[in-house]
Amino acid sequence: AEMPILTFLPFVTVVLIYFSTEYYLSFAEFAKFYLTIFMMVQAATALGYWLSALFDQETSAVAVSPLVNQPLNLMGGYYVNAKTYPNWIGWLQYLSPVRYGFMSLAEAQWTPYDRVNGTVKDWSAVYEFDLGYWECLAAMLCLTILLRLFVVLALWSQHQSCPCCPGGKDNRNAGIHFDFKAYEAEKEREALANPDRM
């Protein structure tokens, strides 16, 4: 249901940014740029859904989401070279959609400049990237699918642990039986008893 908006808004954003900042003018590079932003939006949306599904109250999810998002942004690789992270925290970079987005955007934009003025410069070696463009997109796709599976598991877990649903069956409305005939008869009695209210 959200796919049209998650497709259209990144496209508008990319059109505004790409041509106003004078990126490499090529349809292929533009398509790579859009595809990267599209996949980042998908991964970020899945992450947001997962964080929302973990908690039964909105305030809890809002309080915890910066604690998850900020480290993932810091591990994206554009503040600090990803190869310099200490081992005890460096593993977080592989869970960051920002890292894969940054690497794929850099690969898409810098690769055409590898052969400028007759010299060859491997920009991925400069930044010590260990994945190429398509590998980054595949990683974002895997993150998206994995996080959406976590959403289903989180919602299922909340449903199973709900005190109003013993055995996973929702019995909250089981005792409600609305008698329309009795309701109509009551309304008719009220109208006869208070004719000036009509």
CORUR-V7933 format. One record per residue. RES is the residue in one small letter. OMEGA is omega in degrees with one decimal (none if undefined). D_FIRST is the distance of its C-alpha to the first C-alpha in Angstrom with 1 decimal. Layout:
RES & OMEGA & D_FIRST
RES & OMEGA & D_FIRST
This chain:
a & -178.0 & 0.0
e & -174.2 & 3.8
m & 177.8 & 5.6
p & -179.0 & 7.3
i & 178.7 & 8.6
l & 174.6 & 9.6
t & -174.3 & 11.3
f & -176.7 & 12.9
l & 174.4 & 14.3
p & 179.3 & 16.1
f & 178.2 & 17.5
v & 178.9 & 19.0
t & -178.7 & 20.3
v & 179.2 & 21.9
v & -179.5 & 23.4
l & -175.7 & 25.0
i & -170.3 & 26.3
y & -175.0 & 27.3
f & 179.5 & 29.6
s & -179.6 & 30.9
t & 174.5 & 32.1
e & 171.5 & 33.7
y & -179.4 & 32.2
y & -173.8 & 33.6
l & 177.8 & 33.1
s & 180.0 & 31.8
f & -179.7 & 28.8
a & -179.6 & 28.6
e & 176.2 & 28.7
f & 179.3 & 26.2
a & 177.2 & 23.7
k & 179.1 & 24.6
f & -179.8 & 24.1
y & -178.9 & 20.6
l & 177.5 & 19.6
t & -180.0 & 21.1
i & 177.8 & 19.2
f & -179.5 & 15.9
m & 176.5 & 16.8
m & 178.0 & 18.1
v & 178.9 & 14.9
q & -179.8 & 13.1
a & 179.7 & 16.1
a & 177.6 & 16.4
t & 178.4 & 12.9
a & 177.5 & 13.7
l & 177.8 & 17.1
g & 177.4 & 15.9
y & -178.7 & 13.8
w & 178.8 & 17.0
l & 177.7 & 19.3
s & -177.1 & 17.5
a & -179.4 & 17.6
l & -173.7 & 21.2
f & 179.3 & 22.4
d & 176.7 & 22.3
q & -176.9 & 23.1
e & -177.6 & 21.4
t & 178.2 & 24.8
s & -179.9 & 25.5
a & 179.4 & 22.3
v & 180.0 & 23.1
a & -175.2 & 26.7
v & -173.5 & 26.1
s & 175.9 & 23.5
p & 178.6 & 26.1
l & 176.9 & 28.4
v & -174.6 & 25.9
n & -176.3 & 24.6
q & 176.1 & 28.1
p & 178.7 & 29.8
l & 175.5 & 27.0
n & 179.1 & 27.5
l & 179.7 & 31.2
m & -176.9 & 31.0
g & 176.7 & 29.2
g & 179.0 & 32.5
y & 170.6 & 32.9
y & -177.6 & 35.0
v & 176.4 & 37.2
n & -174.5 & 37.7
a & -179.1 & 35.8
k & -176.4 & 39.1
t & 179.5 & 40.9
y & 173.8 & 38.9
p & -177.2 & 41.0
n & -175.0 & 40.3
w & 179.3 & 39.6
i & -176.4 & 36.5
g & -179.2 & 35.8
w & 179.8 & 33.6
l & -178.3 & 30.8
q & -178.9 & 30.3
y & 176.4 & 28.8
l & -173.5 & 25.9
s & 174.2 & 25.2
p & 179.1 & 22.4
v & 179.4 & 24.5
r & -178.8 & 27.4
y & 177.3 & 25.7
g & 179.2 & 24.2
f & -178.9 & 27.6
m & -177.5 & 29.4
s & 176.9 & 27.3
l & 178.7 & 27.5
a & 178.1 & 31.2
e & -177.3 & 31.7
a & -175.9 & 30.0
q & -175.5 & 32.0
w & -178.3 & 35.3
t & 177.7 & 35.8
p & -179.5 & 36.9
y & 179.2 & 39.4
d & -178.5 & 41.0
r & 178.6 & 43.6
v & 178.4 & 44.8
n & 176.8 & 48.4
g & 179.1 & 49.4
t & 179.0 & 48.5
v & -179.9 & 45.9
k & 179.2 & 44.0
d & -175.8 & 41.4
w & 178.4 & 39.1
s & 176.2 & 37.2
a & 178.6 & 40.7
v & -178.9 & 41.3
y & -179.9 & 38.2
e & 175.1 & 38.7
f & 179.9 & 35.3
d & 178.2 & 35.2
l & 176.0 & 32.0
g & -176.2 & 31.4
y & -174.7 & 28.4
w & 175.7 & 26.8
e & 177.5 & 27.6
c & 177.5 & 25.8
l & 177.7 & 22.6
a & 178.1 & 23.1
a & 177.8 & 23.7
m & 176.8 & 20.5
l & 178.1 & 18.5
c & 176.7 & 20.6
l & -179.9 & 19.9
t & -179.1 & 16.2
i & -179.2 & 16.4
l & -179.7 & 19.2
l & 177.1 & 17.6
r & 173.5 & 14.5
l & 176.5 & 17.2
f & 176.6 & 19.0
v & -179.9 & 16.1
v & 179.5 & 16.3
l & 180.0 & 20.1
a & 179.2 & 20.2
l & 177.7 & 18.3
w & 179.1 & 20.4
s & 177.2 & 23.5
q & 179.3 & 22.9
h & -178.9 & 22.5
q & -176.5 & 25.7
s & -179.3 & 27.6
c & -178.3 & 26.8
p & -179.6 & 30.2
c & -175.5 & 28.9
c & 179.9 & 27.7
p & 178.8 & 30.8
g & 178.4 & 30.2
g & 179.1 & 26.4
k & -179.2 & 26.6
d & -177.5 & 25.2
n & -174.8 & 28.2
r & -176.9 & 27.5
n & -175.7 & 27.4
a & -176.9 & 29.9
g & -177.7 & 32.9
i & 175.8 & 31.5
h & -177.1 & 32.9
f & -179.4 & 32.9
d & -176.8 & 35.9
f & -179.4 & 35.2
k & 178.7 & 38.9
a & 178.6 & 40.3
y & 178.7 & 38.0
e & 179.0 & 39.2
a & 178.0 & 42.8
e & 178.2 & 42.6
k & 179.0 & 41.3
e & 176.9 & 44.1
r & 178.3 & 46.7
e & 179.3 & 45.5
a & 178.0 & 45.8
l & -178.4 & 49.3
a & -178.7 & 50.4
n & -176.3 & 49.3
p & -178.2 & 49.8
d & 178.1 & 49.8
r & -178.4 & 46.1
m & none & 45.0
